[in-house]
Amino acid sequence: MADTTGTDRFDALAREWDLAPHHVRRTTDIADLLNERIPLAGMSALEVGAGTGLLSFALAGRLSRVVASDPSQGMVDILEDKIRQSGIGNIASLRCGDDLDGVDGPFDLVLLQMALHHVPDPRAFLGRAAGKIRQGGWIAVADLDTEDGSFHGPDVADIHFGFKRSEIVEWFALAGFEPISIETVHTMSRQGPQGSREYPIFLATARKR
Ligand SMILES: C[S@@+](CC[C@H](N)C(=O)[O-])C[C@H]1O[C@@H](n2cnc3c(N)ncnc32)[C@H](O)[C@@H]1O
């Protein structure tokens, strides 16, 4: 049986990832709102769980440099192909997970798009992320609001079924970030046995004290 946990699943999805219009649409909405909320020009950034780097590519034109990291070798392979083919010089790839092993810093900004729900201990991770951000720097997390598990379906294990916005606010504050803005940035629709379901995605942004 295929491994539906961890990074094997993403290794298998990597090649087709950018062909899914909903992956591109949500990235566009998240990048647009990030542009409004954070003064990105000239910032250095680390993206965690970057996958094929959709968000890093969308923001690279404004950033000074971005390190796009992911634990899936399949995702990193595609990301590196894209970097080579694009000729864009300020995106670097790094194979690493939420332990952030091998990540330098500090960065002006740490970004996650649809990755926090794969992190086993999100609260502890946000503390580690804070350690990679300079004082006054930013964190931005886009992820699912609490859902009933139907977003990934019964075959995918080891995920959080979205997050309560109140817990994100609490974890950000505990990790040393404030003030915190959290708002709906995009809504994904998925077809299930009972028809179409909507899954709102929030964008939380804050500065390190
Ligand atoms: C839903 S995909 C999102 C990819 C990309 N951010 C995007 O929006 O297109 C989740 C990504 O998180 C990565 N991931 C899984 N477990 C992780 C972990 N513990 N820490 C960091 N990233 C993880 C996966 O390899 C995958 O690329």
The ligand as a MOL file (V3000), in Angstrom:
LIG
                    3D

  0  0  0     0  0            999 V3000
M  V30 BEGIN CTAB
M  V30 COUNTS 27 29 0 0 0
M  V30 BEGIN ATOM
M  V30 1 C 0.0490 21.0660 0.6880 0
M  V30 2 S 1.7540 21.0830 0.2220 0 CHG=1
M  V30 3 C 2.0050 22.8230 -0.0500 0
M  V30 4 C 3.1730 23.1070 -0.9340 0
M  V30 5 C 3.3490 24.6020 -1.2680 0
M  V30 6 N 3.5440 25.3680 -0.0610 0
M  V30 7 C 2.1630 25.1190 -2.0360 0
M  V30 8 O 1.3040 25.7630 -1.4300 0
M  V30 9 O 2.0890 24.8700 -3.2510 0 CHG=-1
M  V30 10 C 2.5620 20.8130 1.7770 0
M  V30 11 C 4.0830 20.8100 1.6870 0
M  V30 12 O 4.5970 20.6640 3.0210 0
M  V30 13 C 5.6780 19.7670 3.0140 0
M  V30 14 N 5.7800 19.1550 4.3430 0
M  V30 15 C 5.2530 17.9890 4.7900 0
M  V30 16 N 5.5840 17.7750 6.0600 0
M  V30 17 C 6.3390 18.8510 6.4380 0
M  V30 18 C 7.0010 19.2140 7.6470 0
M  V30 19 N 6.9300 18.4450 8.7340 0
M  V30 20 N 7.6930 20.3680 7.6840 0
M  V30 21 C 7.7670 21.1750 6.5920 0
M  V30 22 N 7.1590 20.8750 5.4150 0
M  V30 23 C 6.4570 19.7370 5.3490 0
M  V30 24 C 5.3460 18.7580 1.9210 0
M  V30 25 O 6.4950 18.0870 1.4380 0
M  V30 26 C 4.6550 19.6350 0.8900 0
M  V30 27 O 5.5450 20.1050 -0.0860 0
M  V30 END ATOM
M  V30 BEGIN BOND
M  V30 1 1 1 2
M  V30 2 1 2 3
M  V30 3 1 2 10
M  V30 4 1 3 4
M  V30 5 1 4 5
M  V30 6 1 5 6
M  V30 7 1 5 7
M  V30 8 2 7 8
M  V30 9 1 7 9
M  V30 10 1 10 11
M  V30 11 1 11 12
M  V30 12 1 11 26
M  V30 13 1 12 13
M  V30 14 1 13 14
M  V30 15 1 13 24
M  V30 16 1 14 15
M  V30 17 1 14 23
M  V30 18 2 15 16
M  V30 19 1 16 17
M  V30 20 1 17 18
M  V30 21 2 17 23
M  V30 22 1 18 19
M  V30 23 2 18 20
M  V30 24 1 20 21
M  V30 25 2 21 22
M  V30 26 1 22 23
M  V30 27 1 24 25
M  V30 28 1 24 26
M  V30 29 1 26 27
M  V30 END BOND
M  V30 END CTAB
M  END
